[in-house]
């Protein structure tokens, strides 16, 4: 995993891609219509554990201070995919940008399943 290093007034701040992946995963699982990340990873599992399987569902790429995110998700079968996808992309982008201070250039989604 790659780290993002930012020089601040009093020193440097390093952020590992795993941290960015957790931020993205948490944001995605807050959206109505998202059952879980692929692999059955729920919101609670991301917040309460090391979540070693997170890299199966969330990929983060850092390049020149810009972030791209790719998420694999399972959706609730009772909601429209386009609406959920738009909401998820917006939520993930905003959350990652606010938490990291870096620009998110893309949030790509792969719907790996639909459950009732």
Buried (B, 14 or more C-beta within 10 A) or exposed (E): EEEBEEEEEEEEEEBBBBBBBBBBBBBBBBBEBBBBBBBEBBBEBBEEEEBEBBBEBBBBBBEEEEBBBBBBBBBBEEBEEEEBBEBBBEBBBEBBBEBBEBEBEEBEBEBBEBEE
